[in-house]
Amino acid sequence: MPRTEARRLAIIGAGPIGLEAALLGVQLGFEVRIFERGRIGEHVQRWGHVRLFSPFGMNTTAGGRAAIKAELPGHTFPSDDECITGRQHVAAYLEPLSRLKVLKDCVRTENQVLYVGRQRLLKDDLAGDPKRANAPFRLLVREKGKERFEEADVVLDCSGTYGQHRWLGDGGIPAAGELAAENAICYGLEDILGERRNYFAGKTTLVIGSGFSAATSVVNLAELASSAQETWVVWLARTASTQPIKRTPNDPLRERDRLAVRANTLATRTDGNVEFHAQAVIGSVESLGQDKGFKVTALLGKSSQPRTWEVDRIIANVGYSPDGSLYRELQVHESYTTLGPMRLATALAEQPGADCLQHGSRGADALRTPEPNFFILGSKSYGRNPHFLLRVGFEQVREAFGLLTGKPVKG
Ligand SMILES: Cc1cc2nc3c(=O)[nH]c(=O)nc-3n(C[C@H](O)[C@H](O)[C@H](O)COP(=O)(O)OP(=O)(O)OC[C@H]3O[C@@H](n4cnc5c(N)ncnc54)[C@H](O)[C@@H]3O)c2cc1C
């Protein structure tokens, strides 16, 4: 395998895509190191109580399952058509993958990559020139408060987007007061019916968003209200529709459709514990003190009618954005709309509004950036586009290795 000999491969992120890339990288003869700032599957663990929409068979690869079975013959997988939670997925697949003999010494958890550059080259040196590949990458890594440098010939950025929330305010910038209140606002998927039950029970919670994360939060809060009756939900969405969650006709992902129907029903009925307001933008958020709640003003409807609520909790399910600061010193051409790599973003834009199931991979060329041997894979490659599916990421991994080795790679 001469082309891959002594090729040091650094992977950023031990999520589902980073781990899959690590396994394939080792199998292809790369010297792999995988840097993970938290635990194995950190982001999946953070939303671990949520059930995946896609079934287990779609969220794993034949190669990954075979490698686990070869080493742990007694390990049992859920059935291919089962929709399990994020936590179960980590236990059934990601953890066993990370503990394989070939991977366990490559994985460095609690190692955060802060920046990636090229030795003795600045961003503006050798513009778009393949000769940049002659200079190794330098990664600044932080572990337990200490910083060090690591070198690599190839870098795969699989660091996802879940770690970087977007802002609540009109135009995507922070609402007045949001920066000061940021630490008290919940931007992720809270375990409302589990470990965060007491935090939300009997409280008034403002939920902002019109995607499936907001739907999950609202449905769970409504369920909580059936046992803790004081629980109240104010749900605000930017959309003009009174049915905020967009359904896919004949949705093959049944769990997803059930959630959409349930959330839309809660938005339209008037006798429950949920009040819904469409066409809402947040103007200001004022924290009323430690655990004393917030005063929130929103502008409602076409006429931007201001309305103020006092709420105990805020869940801002307004999406995520990729962190480009990691590769700021590299030659990465980003889309000015999605912040994903430009070629892929352009290919995805050819199918605006398409459901994630209609998105296959866009081919190896779409993954190239002007920086040689640097690839953004997985959910981060979609940037702010929320339609990423794991099965697309697995294809991307194979395609990236196809480019690196010069021959097609099977999973
Ligand atoms: C609630 C929810 C449900 C979803 N359900 C599905 C589903 O049913 N089916 C489906 O196909 N997709 C689903 N997705 C979309 C997508 O598949 C997941 O987000 C998936 O986790 C993406 O995998 P990833 O490996 O690209 O990134 P992530 O899982 O986000 O992993 C990135 C990893 O990188 C680490 N990291 C980040 N920055 C650094 C750094 N600087 N240094 C080192 N490590 C770093 C993180 O800690 C994390 O472990 C869902 C997403 C969400 C949020």
The ligand as a Tripos MOL2 file, in Angstrom:
@<TRIPOS>MOLECULE
LIG
   53    58     1     0     0
SMALL
NO_CHARGES

@<TRIPOS>ATOM
      1 C1        -31.3700   15.0910   18.1850 C.3       1 LIG1
      2 C2        -30.7680   14.5950   16.9140 C.ar      1 LIG1
      3 C3        -31.2810   13.4560   16.3310 C.ar      1 LIG1
      4 C4        -30.7340   12.9680   15.1490 C.ar      1 LIG1
      5 N1        -31.2690   11.8450   14.5950 N.ar      1 LIG1
      6 C5        -30.7140   11.3380   13.4760 C.ar      1 LIG1
      7 C6        -31.2260   10.1260   12.9110 C.ar      1 LIG1
      8 O1        -32.1960    9.5500   13.3860 O.2       1 LIG1
      9 N2        -30.6020    9.6240   11.8110 N.ar      1 LIG1
     10 C7        -29.5230   10.2410   11.2370 C.ar      1 LIG1
     11 O2        -28.9950    9.7120   10.2550 O.2       1 LIG1
     12 N3        -29.0620   11.4070   11.7190 N.ar      1 LIG1
     13 C8        -29.6200   11.9680   12.8210 C.ar      1 LIG1
     14 N4        -29.1330   13.1520   13.3250 N.ar      1 LIG1
     15 C9        -28.1460   13.9290   12.5470 C.3       1 LIG1
     16 C10       -26.6850   13.4220   12.6350 C.3       1 LIG1
     17 O3        -26.5850   12.1330   12.0940 O.3       1 LIG1
     18 C11       -26.1280   13.4440   14.0450 C.3       1 LIG1
     19 O4        -25.9950   14.7860   14.4300 O.3       1 LIG1
     20 C12       -24.7690   12.7400   14.1770 C.3       1 LIG1
     21 O5        -24.3930   12.7550   15.5140 O.3       1 LIG1
     22 C13       -23.6850   13.3830   13.3140 C.3       1 LIG1
     23 O6        -22.5060   12.6450   13.4410 O.3       1 LIG1
     24 P1        -21.0580   13.3190   13.2550 P.3       1 LIG1
     25 O7        -20.0720   12.2490   13.5600 O.co2     1 LIG1
     26 O8        -21.0040   14.0070   11.9610 O.co2     1 LIG1
     27 O9        -20.9670   14.4770   14.3490 O.3       1 LIG1
     28 P2        -21.1960   14.4800   15.9560 P.3       1 LIG1
     29 O10       -22.0020   13.3130   16.3950 O.co2     1 LIG1
     30 O11       -21.6940   15.8250   16.2260 O.co2     1 LIG1
     31 O12       -19.7370   14.2490   16.4960 O.3       1 LIG1
     32 C14       -18.7520   15.2460   16.5020 C.3       1 LIG1
     33 C15       -17.7660   14.9340   17.6080 C.3       1 LIG1
     34 O13       -16.6820   15.8590   17.5190 O.3       1 LIG1
     35 C16       -16.3150   16.2780   18.8200 C.3       1 LIG1
     36 N5        -15.6590   17.5890   18.6930 N.ar      1 LIG1
     37 C17       -16.2310   18.7720   18.3580 C.ar      1 LIG1
     38 N6        -15.2980   19.7420   18.2970 N.ar      1 LIG1
     39 C18       -14.1120   19.1630   18.6010 C.ar      1 LIG1
     40 C19       -12.7780   19.6520   18.7110 C.ar      1 LIG1
     41 N7        -12.4850   20.9330   18.4790 N.pl3     1 LIG1
     42 N8        -11.7920   18.7790   19.0520 N.ar      1 LIG1
     43 C20       -12.0700   17.4660   19.2850 C.ar      1 LIG1
     44 N9        -13.3290   16.9530   19.2030 N.ar      1 LIG1
     45 C21       -14.3300   17.7910   18.8510 C.ar      1 LIG1
     46 C22       -17.6270   16.3140   19.5690 C.3       1 LIG1
     47 O14       -17.4370   16.2570   20.9630 O.3       1 LIG1
     48 C23       -18.3540   15.1020   18.9990 C.3       1 LIG1
     49 O15       -18.1100   13.9250   19.7400 O.3       1 LIG1
     50 C24       -29.6560   13.6540   14.5180 C.ar      1 LIG1
     51 C25       -29.1500   14.8090   15.1140 C.ar      1 LIG1
     52 C26       -29.6910   15.2740   16.2990 C.ar      1 LIG1
     53 C27       -29.1150   16.5290   16.9190 C.3       1 LIG1
@<TRIPOS>BOND
     1     1     2 1
     2     2     3 ar
     3     2    52 ar
     4     3     4 ar
     5     4     5 ar
     6     4    50 ar
     7     5     6 ar
     8     6     7 ar
     9     6    13 1
    10     7     8 2
    11     7     9 ar
    12     9    10 ar
    13    10    11 2
    14    10    12 ar
    15    12    13 ar
    16    13    14 ar
    17    14    15 1
    18    14    50 ar
    19    15    16 1
    20    16    17 1
    21    16    18 1
    22    18    19 1
    23    18    20 1
    24    20    21 1
    25    20    22 1
    26    22    23 1
    27    23    24 1
    28    24    25 2
    29    24    26 1
    30    24    27 1
    31    27    28 1
    32    28    29 2
    33    28    30 1
    34    28    31 1
    35    31    32 1
    36    32    33 1
    37    33    34 1
    38    33    48 1
    39    34    35 1
    40    35    36 1
    41    35    46 1
    42    36    37 ar
    43    36    45 ar
    44    37    38 ar
    45    38    39 ar
    46    39    40 ar
    47    39    45 ar
    48    40    41 1
    49    40    42 ar
    50    42    43 ar
    51    43    44 ar
    52    44    45 ar
    53    46    47 1
    54    46    48 1
    55    48    49 1
    56    50    51 ar
    57    51    52 ar
    58    52    53 1
@<TRIPOS>SUBSTRUCTURE
     1 LIG1         1 GROUP 0 **** ****
